Amino acid sequence: MTRPQNAADPDRVITAARAWLGTPYHDQASLKGVGCDCLGLARGVWREVVGEEPFPIPPYSRDWGETGTREVLAEGARRMMIEVPVADAGPGALILFRMRPGAIAKHIGILAAPDRFIHAYERLGVIEEPLTQAWRRRIGFAFLFPSI
C-alpha cells in the first residue's frame, strides 16, 4: 500500500517519537523528559508533528484487561487520524494493542521500523524494542498521523 497523500512524513513521526526515549513512565502524563504513558507519548508526537491537540483527553483507566463493546482509543484515533489495515502499517504508524484476548485495545506504540516500535511501558518509560510475534499478534488497529 502506498502512503496516503494526507499522511505525515513517517521519518518526522519516528524522529519525534525517538526524542521521547528515556522519558519516565507516568500515568496520564505527556511531558517529554518528565513523564508520560503510552497515550501521552502519542499525544506528544501529535503536538510536534501535527499541532495543537484537537480536544482534551478525559481521564482513563489503566486496566489492560478491560472488556467491552466500545473501542474508545480506536474511536478517538478515527476522529483525527487516518486508519489503515494492520497488515499495511509501516514505519511511522500508530498501532493499538489488545493486551489480553477479548480485551479492548488499551496500549499504544509507534512503529519505528517494520520490526521495531516505540512505546511507554510501566517501570521502563519510553523505550524502543523489537516488534516480536508476541507483540505483533496483539495489534488491533493501525493509524497514520495526518500531515499539517
Legacy VTK file of the C-alpha trace (Angstrom):
# vtk DataFile Version 3.0
C-alpha trace
ASCII
DATASET POLYDATA
POINTS 148 float
0.000 0.000 0.000
1.248 3.477 -0.757
1.114 6.126 1.940
-1.936 8.382 1.624
-1.056 11.857 0.394
-2.568 13.453 3.505
-0.391 11.359 5.875
2.520 12.843 7.793
6.080 12.032 6.762
6.930 8.803 8.636
10.534 9.938 9.227
9.226 13.022 11.011
6.922 10.892 13.181
9.735 8.485 14.089
12.167 11.311 14.870
9.562 12.935 17.115
8.865 9.627 18.896
12.559 8.864 19.395
13.016 12.268 21.045
10.858 10.865 23.887
13.139 7.859 24.516
14.130 7.717 28.164
11.130 9.742 29.361
9.964 8.108 32.614
6.601 6.394 32.785
3.907 8.458 34.466
0.227 7.550 34.196
-1.846 10.072 32.180
1.064 12.491 31.677
2.500 13.857 28.430
5.683 15.839 29.133
8.799 14.894 27.166
11.691 14.121 29.510
9.444 14.416 32.571
6.821 11.678 32.278
4.244 10.040 30.045
2.242 6.920 29.470
1.628 5.356 26.061
-1.194 7.760 25.190
0.886 10.676 26.460
3.674 9.652 24.072
1.221 9.603 21.156
-0.165 12.988 22.228
3.333 14.463 22.400
4.216 13.167 18.942
0.915 14.590 17.654
1.758 18.030 19.058
5.154 18.003 17.356
4.056 16.571 14.010
0.503 17.882 13.602
-0.019 20.714 16.095
-2.328 21.500 18.967
-4.410 18.638 20.291
-7.951 18.944 18.898
-9.746 18.064 22.140
-8.929 17.398 25.789
-8.304 13.794 26.773
-10.611 12.664 29.580
-9.255 10.520 32.438
-8.997 6.826 31.549
-8.459 3.529 33.326
-5.140 1.713 33.328
-6.806 -1.715 33.111
-5.265 -3.516 30.129
-7.721 -6.365 30.618
-10.757 -4.093 30.268
-13.503 -5.634 28.151
-16.449 -4.001 26.497
-18.071 -3.246 23.204
-16.550 0.230 22.677
-13.012 0.574 21.381
-12.539 4.001 22.959
-8.916 4.503 21.813
-9.686 3.422 18.255
-12.783 5.639 18.139
-10.726 8.611 19.311
-7.989 7.905 16.786
-10.547 7.645 13.973
-11.713 11.170 14.758
-8.352 12.685 13.835
-6.076 10.113 12.190
-6.032 8.005 9.029
-6.961 4.382 9.707
-5.076 1.763 7.694
-5.281 -2.031 7.674
-2.942 -3.503 10.285
-1.206 -5.513 7.549
-0.368 -2.233 5.753
1.013 -0.412 8.804
4.585 0.696 8.209
7.135 2.871 9.973
5.543 5.959 11.487
2.176 4.273 12.061
0.446 4.443 15.413
-0.563 0.937 16.491
-3.095 -0.040 19.142
-2.642 -3.269 21.074
-5.097 -5.573 22.811
-3.032 -6.777 25.735
-5.313 -9.692 26.630
-7.590 -11.888 24.490
-11.088 -10.442 24.433
-9.948 -7.097 25.854
-10.332 -3.756 24.139
-7.227 -2.020 22.738
-5.556 -0.173 25.627
-1.891 0.185 24.677
-0.274 2.378 22.026
3.001 2.233 20.162
4.577 3.864 17.124
6.321 1.739 14.515
9.938 2.825 14.127
10.737 0.141 11.545
8.897 -2.923 10.228
10.254 -4.888 13.187
10.643 -2.224 15.934
8.334 0.064 17.854
8.446 2.833 20.437
6.125 2.896 23.430
5.865 3.960 27.060
5.887 0.980 29.355
5.325 0.992 33.107
8.609 0.785 35.062
10.660 1.213 31.844
9.454 4.547 30.472
9.663 5.282 26.766
11.648 2.579 25.019
12.253 1.255 21.523
12.157 -2.500 21.242
11.660 -5.331 18.760
8.133 -5.937 17.494
8.177 -9.621 18.372
5.446 -12.085 17.431
4.115 -11.724 20.986
3.598 -8.002 20.370
2.586 -8.339 16.709
-0.304 -10.705 17.444
-1.788 -8.154 19.856
-2.107 -5.340 17.277
-5.762 -4.492 16.785
-5.681 -1.205 14.882
-3.280 0.992 12.912
-3.425 4.689 12.101
-1.299 7.289 10.355
-0.707 10.784 11.634
-2.176 13.360 9.252
0.023 15.966 7.613
-0.480 19.590 8.582
LINES 1 149
148 0 1 2 3 4 5 6 7 8 9 10 11 12 13 14 15 16 17 18 19 20 21 22 23 24 25 26 27 28 29 30 31 32 33 34 35 36 37 38 39 40 41 42 43 44 45 46 47 48 49 50 51 52 53 54 55 56 57 58 59 60 61 62 63 64 65 66 67 68 69 70 71 72 73 74 75 76 77 78 79 80 81 82 83 84 85 86 87 88 89 90 91 92 93 94 95 96 97 98 99 100 101 102 103 104 105 106 107 108 109 110 111 112 113 114 115 116 117 118 119 120 121 122 123 124 125 126 127 128 129 130 131 132 133 134 135 136 137 138 139 140 141 142 143 144 145 146 147
